[in-house]
């Protein structure tokens, strides 16, 4: 019986660790010089849900984290380590790249992790000459919700 309990515990820990891909990277760098972090947990997202819904974004988002590393504040070594750690975490979790845009001095990449018929994790990476940023969104997001919101955001620029 102890053997089965140990196996179940190991399985639970493995699932929990694999679910946390980008969060440990953010935690690792949040106290570094030149790094800014904004974390909105499930409680905060619950408070923002009516606002998002009013804007036509009826998504079930559990958490949202943003980390920014500015070149004039963070060291080049810190920025490069951060990029390497993010790349390793994305590969470890097998997150799928869905968008990659290179324009002038900017590079934007979007990765997703899917479960059943929804997106459970969406990561947006932005690399620019003077700044590196990452947005990590966790929840139950329907692909059609993202498509509609991208279209509405794009139409604002016209």
Beta strands, then each sheet from edge to edge (+ up, - down):
strand 1: 35-40
strand 2: 60-70
strand 3: 96-103
strand 4: 106-115
strand 5: 118-127
strand 6: 131-141
sheet 1: 1+ 2- 6+ 5- 4+ 3-
end
